[in-house]
Amino acid sequence: MNTFSRILLFVFLPLLLAAAAAFGAAYYWAHRPLALPTEKVDILVPPGATPASISKLLNQAGISVNTQGFVAMARLGELDKTLKAGGYQVRRGDSAWLVLKRMAQGDMTQRQLTIVEGWNLRQIRAALSQHPDVRQTLSGVSDADLIQRLGEPAIDILGEQPATSVRYVEGLLFPDTYIFPIGTTDLEILQRAVHAQQGVLARAWESRQPDLPLKTPYEALILASIIEKETGKSTDRNRIAGVFINRLRLNMPLQTDPTVIYGMGEVYAGKIRKQDLQTDTPWNTYTRLGLPPSPIASVGRAALNAALQPEKHSYLYFVSRGDGSSAFSTTLPEHNKNVSTYILGRKP
């Protein structure tokens, strides 16, 4: 080895060894398991987040991460420009590199929220507002504004109505379990629910029985919501639907308690009094003929199909037996007898 080669080796070998050591240390730091305060930690990455701001979020969540190292790792790995907003979960055993890669790939944590059949809009909005992983954007937003934000699917369900008529969100949201990443907005979930309802309603309307006294899909939705609230036993659903269809055909009042309760709003305290049945509201089907102006609850497929495929019979009355099932009758005297037996507890 000549003198020049020795000089190069003497000068550059330490640099190469130092670079190798630095690379090894950086690799070890990037791939070693992070220290977590708990088994799992959820991180919400906002739109426009940078590697530096994400490092700050991790540290605030109790996950110690060197910001300069995290930023350098993102830039060297060319992941700094592909980070995606959303909810992520850091799990025990994860490395800084794995967390960064997960955020660049959009591998978000999934959460779920269930809209229950028969829930009203107030209950749905409460469930959304109380969900810790839903980003709140609708606080203080009125129903009228919400309809506009829900967009074309909501307008399609409502159909053509007089310009002066009030439009209601009630019933437009399909009851189902919705899976979503952490940080999804309440509006995004409602938009999915109304889009689902639009499709379910359209398909059910297409297969409806002929000559039903229902002029529009929205009227079918209104009737289905009443059936949803009146059904205690699923096997009675289509028969109950047939009772309401028969009454609509005869122009008889529907006289269904759930609509009265809905019209009472928060005044309802768990029991209907005689004066409540006599107090007129747009939803009081004892004081007004025909369907109420809007659905009274969220509507599932079964109730909607029952409204559009009702059982054909001559029954005009039904009363709960107290076990979830209903007793049906054709005449008022028969109905009164059933009321005496099942409601008043008198022996036949």
C-alpha positions in Angstrom: 0.0 0.0 0.0 1.5 3.3 -1.0 1.7 6.4 1.1 -1.3 8.1 -0.6 -3.5 5.1 0.0 -2.5 5.0 3.6 -3.4 8.7 4.0 -6.9 8.1 2.4 -7.4 5.1 4.7 -6.4 7.1 7.7 -8.6 10.1 6.8 -11.7 8.4 5.5 -12.0 5.2 7.4 -13.0 6.9 10.6 -15.6 8.9 8.7 -16.9 5.7 7.1 -17.0 4.0 10.4 -18.7 7.0 12.0 -21.3 7.1 9.2 -21.9 3.4 9.5 -22.4 3.8 13.3 -24.7 6.8 12.8 -26.7 4.8 10.2 -26.9 1.9 12.5 -28.0 4.0 15.4 -30.6 5.7 13.3 -31.9 2.4 12.0 -32.1 1.0 15.5 -33.9 4.2 16.7 -36.4 4.0 13.8 -37.2 0.3 14.3 -37.1 -0.2 18.0 -40.4 -0.5 19.9 -41.8 2.8 21.2 -42.5 3.2 24.9 -46.3 3.6 25.3 -48.1 4.8 28.4 -50.9 2.2 27.7 -51.4 -0.9 25.5 -52.9 1.2 22.7 -52.9 4.9 22.0 -55.2 6.6 19.5 -53.8 9.6 17.5 -56.0 11.9 15.5 -53.9 13.4 12.6 -55.6 16.6 11.3 -55.5 17.7 7.6 -52.3 19.3 6.6 -50.3 17.7 9.4 -46.5 17.6 9.0 -44.0 15.1 10.4 -43.0 17.7 13.0 -46.6 18.3 14.1 -47.3 14.6 14.2 -44.2 14.1 16.4 -45.7 16.8 18.7 -49.0 14.9 18.8 -47.2 11.7 19.7 -45.3 13.3 22.5 -48.5 14.9 23.8 -50.1 11.5 23.9 -47.2 10.2 26.1 -45.2 8.6 23.3 -41.6 9.9 23.5 -40.4 10.7 19.9 -37.4 12.8 18.9 -38.9 15.4 16.6 -35.7 16.0 14.5 -35.2 12.2 14.0 -38.9 11.7 13.1 -38.8 14.6 10.5 -35.5 13.3 9.0 -36.9 9.7 8.8 -40.0 11.0 7.0 -37.9 13.0 4.5 -35.4 10.3 3.8 -38.2 7.7 3.4 -40.0 10.1 1.1 -43.1 9.8 3.3 -43.4 13.4 4.4 -45.6 14.4 1.4 -48.0 11.4 1.6 -49.2 11.6 5.2 -53.0 11.2 5.4 -55.3 12.8 7.9 -57.4 10.5 10.1 -57.4 8.4 13.2 -54.6 6.0 13.9 -53.8 3.6 16.7 -50.3 3.1 18.0 -49.9 -0.3 19.6 -47.3 -1.7 22.0 -44.5 -3.1 20.0 -44.9 -0.5 17.1 -41.8 1.4 16.0 -41.6 5.0 14.9 -41.0 3.9 11.3 -44.1 1.6 11.4 -46.2 4.4 12.8 -45.0 6.8 10.1 -45.5 4.2 7.3 -49.1 3.5 8.6 -49.9 7.2 8.4 -48.5 7.5 4.9 -50.5 4.5 3.7 -53.7 5.7 5.4 -54.0 2.6 7.5 -56.5 4.2 9.8 -58.1 2.8 12.9 -61.7 1.8 12.5 -64.5 2.6 14.9 -68.3 2.0 14.7 -71.6 3.7 15.5 -75.0 2.0 15.4 -78.2 3.9 14.5 -80.9 1.7 16.0 -84.2 1.0 14.2 -86.9 3.2 15.7 -84.5 5.9 17.0 -85.6 9.4 16.4 -83.4 12.2 15.2 -82.8 13.5 18.7 -81.4 10.2 19.8 -79.2 9.8 16.6 -77.7 13.3 17.1 -77.1 12.5 20.8 -75.3 9.3 19.9 -73.1 11.1 17.4 -72.3 14.0 19.8 -71.4 11.5 22.6 -69.1 9.3 20.4 -65.5 10.1 21.4 -64.1 9.3 18.0 -66.5 11.4 15.9 -65.4 14.9 15.0 -68.2 17.3 15.9 -69.2 19.8 13.2 -73.0 20.0 13.6 -73.4 21.6 17.0 -76.1 24.3 16.7 -77.0 23.3 13.1 -80.7 23.4 12.6 -82.7 20.6 10.8 -83.3 22.9 7.9 -79.6 23.6 7.4 -78.8 19.9 8.0 -81.0 18.9 5.1 -79.0 21.2 2.8 -75.8 19.7 4.1 -77.0 16.2 3.6 -77.4 17.1 -0.1 -79.1 15.5 -3.0 -80.0 12.1 -1.5 -82.0 13.8 1.2 -83.8 16.1 -1.3 -84.5 13.0 -3.4 -86.2 11.1 -0.5 -88.3 14.2 0.4 -89.5 14.5 -3.2 -91.4 17.3 -4.6 -93.2 19.2 -1.9 -94.8 22.7 -1.8 -92.3 25.4 -1.4 -93.9 26.5 1.8 -93.9 23.1 3.4 -91.5 22.3 6.3 -89.0 19.6 5.5 -87.9 17.2 8.2 -84.7 15.2 8.6 -86.6 12.6 10.7 -86.7 9.2 8.9 -84.1 10.1 6.3 -81.3 8.2 8.1 -81.0 4.4 7.5 -80.5 2.5 10.8 -77.3 0.4 10.5 -73.9 0.0 12.0 -71.4 2.4 10.3 -67.7 1.7 10.4 -65.4 4.7 10.1 -61.9 5.9 10.9 -61.3 8.0 14.0 -61.8 11.6 13.2 -64.7 11.1 10.7 -67.2 14.0 11.1 -70.7 13.6 12.3 -71.9 15.0 8.9 -70.0 12.4 6.9 -71.7 9.6 8.9 -75.1 11.1 8.4 -74.4 11.5 4.7 -73.7 7.8 4.5 -76.9 7.0 6.4 -79.1 9.2 4.1 -77.5 7.8 1.0 -78.2 4.2 2.3 -81.8 5.2 3.0 -82.2 6.6 -0.5 -81.1 3.2 -2.0 -83.2 1.0 0.3 -86.3 3.2 -0.2 -85.9 3.2 -4.0 -85.7 -0.6 -4.2 -88.6 -1.2 -1.8 -90.8 1.3 -3.7 -90.1 -0.4 -7.0 -91.4 -3.7 -5.7 -94.5 -2.3 -3.9 -97.9 -3.9 -4.1 -100.1 -2.2 -6.7 -102.9 0.2 -5.7 -101.6 1.1 -2.3 -103.0 4.4 -0.9 -99.5 5.8 -0.9 -98.6 8.4 -3.5 -94.9 8.7 -3.0 -91.9 6.9 -1.5 -91.8 9.5 1.2 -95.3 8.6 2.3 -94.2 4.9 2.4 -91.4 6.0 4.7 -93.8 7.8 7.0 -96.0 4.8 7.3 -93.1 2.5 7.8 -91.9 4.6 10.7 -95.2 4.1 12.4 -95.1 0.4 11.8 -91.5 0.4 13.2 -92.7 1.9 16.5 -95.9 -0.2 16.7 -94.3 -3.6 16.1 -93.5 -5.6 19.2 -93.2 -8.9 17.5 -91.7 -9.2 14.0 -94.3 -11.8 12.8 -97.1 -9.1 13.4 -95.4 -6.5 11.3 -97.1 -7.1 7.9 -100.4 -7.6 9.6 -100.1 -4.3 11.4 -99.2 -2.7 8.1 -102.4 -4.1 6.6 -104.5 -2.5 9.4 -103.1 1.0 8.6 -103.5 0.4 4.9 -107.1 -0.6 5.4 -107.7 2.6 7.5 -106.1 4.8 4.9 -108.3 3.3 2.2 -111.4 4.0 4.3 -110.3 7.5 5.3 -110.3 6.4 9.0 -107.9 8.1 11.4 -104.9 6.0 12.1 -105.2 6.5 15.8 -101.7 5.4 16.7 -100.1 6.4 20.0 -96.5 6.6 18.8 -97.4 9.5 16.5 -99.0 11.3 19.5 -95.9 10.7 21.6 -93.7 12.1 18.8 -95.8 15.2 18.5 -95.5 15.8 22.2 -91.8 15.9 22.0 -89.9 16.3 25.2 -93.1 16.9 27.1 -93.9 13.2 27.0 -93.1 11.7 30.4 -93.8 8.0 29.7 -97.6 8.0 29.7 -100.3 9.2 27.4 -103.3 10.9 29.0 -106.7 11.4 27.5 -106.0 15.1 27.0 -102.9 14.2 25.1 -105.0 12.3 22.6 -107.2 15.3 22.2 -104.5 17.9 21.9 -103.9 18.6 18.3 -100.4 18.5 16.7 -99.4 17.8 13.1 -98.6 14.2 14.3 -101.7 13.5 16.3 -103.4 10.8 14.3 -106.4 10.9 16.6 -107.3 14.5 15.7 -106.1 14.4 12.0 -106.8 12.1 9.1 -104.2 10.5 6.9 -100.5 10.3 7.5 -98.5 12.8 9.6 -96.2 15.2 7.9 -93.0 13.3 8.5 -91.7 10.0 9.7 -91.5 9.6 13.5 -88.4 7.4 13.7 -85.6 5.7 11.7 -86.9 2.9 9.5 -85.3 -0.4 8.9 -85.8 -2.7 5.8 -88.4 -4.9 7.5 -90.7 -2.1 8.4 -90.4 -0.5 5.0 -91.1 -3.7 3.2 -94.1 -4.3 5.4 -95.5 -0.9 4.5 -95.1 -1.7 0.8 -96.0 -5.4 1.0 -98.8 -5.4 3.7 -100.8 -8.5 4.6 -104.2 -8.4 2.9 -107.0 -8.9 5.4 -110.1 -7.1 6.8 -108.7 -6.1 10.2 -109.2 -2.4 11.3 -108.0 -2.6 14.9 -105.2 -4.1 17.0 -104.1 -4.0 20.6 -101.0 -5.2 22.4 -101.4 -8.4 24.4 -98.6 -7.3 26.7 -96.2 -9.9 25.5 -95.0 -8.1 22.4 -97.7 -9.6 20.2 -101.0 -8.0 19.1 -104.6 -9.1 19.0 -106.4 -8.1 15.8 -110.1 -7.4 15.2 -112.4 -6.4 12.4 -115.2 -4.6 14.3 -115.2 -2.0 17.1 -117.0 -4.3 19.5 -114.4 -7.0 19.0 -111.7 -4.4 19.5 -113.3 -3.1 22.7 -113.4 -6.7 24.0 -109.7 -7.1 23.3 -109.0 -3.8 25.1 -111.0 -5.0 28.1 -109.0 -8.2 28.2 -105.5 -7.1 27.4 -105.4 -3.5 28.6 -107.8 -3.4 31.5 -107.1 -6.9 32.6 -110.7 -8.0 32.7 -111.5 -11.7 32.1 -113.5 -12.4 28.9 
